[in-house]
Amino acid sequence: MRTLRMTAAAILLSSSAALAANDKITLGMVLEPPNLDPTGGAAAAIDEVVYANIFEGLTRFAPDGAVVPGLATSWDISDDGTVYTFHLAEGVTFHDGTTMDADDVKFSLERATAEDSTNAQKALFTGIASVEAVDSVTVKVTLSAPDGSFPFKMAWGDAVIVAPESVETAATAPVGTGPFKFAEWVQGDRVEITRNPDYWGPAPALESATFKFISDPNAAFAAMMAGDVDAFPNFPAPETLSQFDADPRFSVIVGSTEGETILAMNNHMPPLDNVKVRQAIAHAINRQDIIDGAMFGYGTPIGTHFAPHNPDYVDLTGLSAFDPEKSKALLAEAGVSDLTLRLALPPPTYARRGGEIIAAQLRAVGIETEITNMEWAQWLEQAFKGKDFDLTIVSHTEPADINIYARPEYYFQYGKPEFIALMDKLNLTTDPAMRSDILKQAQTMIAGDYVNGYLFQLAKTGVANSKIQGLWENAPTQANDLTGVSWME
């Protein structure tokens, strides 16, 4: 009997260990975030760790892209559309135990609108005229003009609510209100988060999660196969997806993203300030070759900066159809020959692999490129902030972000007055049909000005252990939201 009791105990211990293992998850990520403060950095990798996990906003994006309540359980809009009154959830605390209330919302929004704000998406907040803490759970935001998109803007990671007591350390030790708390960041390797026992909302099924940084596609494949990571929501080796698909241990998750992948051109850098040169580059590009060669068929061709799954999308790919002879003729018309351009490539697979293909396509029409492979921090500093580049490839994963073309100081430096006027008109328009028409005009304008080379809409290709459920199929924003993720028994 003693032997049987020991065996039963061993079985019990084994079962407990198995159950314990099923409340932890390790996710693979291609890029390590430069910091962990979504209100002070532009990198998508920041939100991939912290959005809906550590930090929360007044509103948030649901998996289907709908804007739903976040820290604000509801809101009222004045008849003239200029005053939003947000009603906050009660009993919310930050991870350090301090109370989250209307004063924190006021602090966060005023910090984002401040002249010295380092928020990467300051345009989200420019319409705010004033913020008033009516009482501890009521915030009144007055806008300078009606804005039907304001709840949408408040759902971005850049608009999460932070506290004055902890914001100074948010870059390295973030303190939010979310269902998970920051535990550790081993730079160059991983970020660990743990379940917040004092979370104001439904408790997540997971006790902890680790975000493991693996930039090399071969290493990502090996890590998945070995079980070193449980899921890789944005898998960098699409050429291997068929192997995972054929293996019952894994699920392949294919969806769409908000990521317009573009060959960005520095519109202020001669000769790229000449629209004919930009048009020549656009006609030199064979989108399908890039999708097939760099993404192994995953991706949808685009002809403007707008997601094809959006109901307001206009298919403008014909404006910049692959036509190398037309490209050569346009270069001749522009009086440009012996042209060499600098091509800056950040780490993602679409950029590195796509860059080699584009370089060959440009060479075929007489344009040489000098390729520089950059780490993410270097790209952000030199290309994005410093505007020191000719061409670069990047996927813009922010939702519905065509308004970036209205910023003259933005890294590709377009800012056409007529386009700015369109965006101003859009901000003042609440009628859905009129907004749709303005968005279509905007898409057509930037396509006709050949601001950038529009390549493809980035697909969301993920791999996961087949026992994991709740990972996002699509990516309405750049996030690995773990609030609904669990292991199947």
Secondary structure, DSSP 8 states (H G I E B T S, - for coil): -HHHHHHHHHHHHHHHHHHHHTTEEEEEESS--S-S-TTS---HHHHHHHBTTTB--SEEE-TTS-EEESSEEEEEE-TTS-EEEEEE-SS-B-TTS-B--HHHHHHHHHHHHSTT---TTGGGTTTEEEEEEEETTEEEEEESS--TTHHHHTTSGGG----TTTGGGTTTS---SSSEEEEEEETTTEEEEEE-TT-SS---S-SEEEEEE---HHHHHHHHHHTSSSEETT-S-GGGHHHHHT-TTEEEEEEEEEEEEEEEE-TTSTTTTSHHHHHHHHHH--HHHHHHHHHTT--EE-SSSS-TTSTT----GGGG---HHHHHHHHHHTT--SEEEEEEE-SSHHHHHHHHHHHHHHHTTTEEEEEEE--HHHHIIIIIIT---SEEEEEE-STT-GGGGG-TTSTT----HHHHHHHHHHHT---HHHHHHHHHHHHHHHHHTT-SEEEEEEEEEEEEETTEE---SSBSSS----TT-EE--
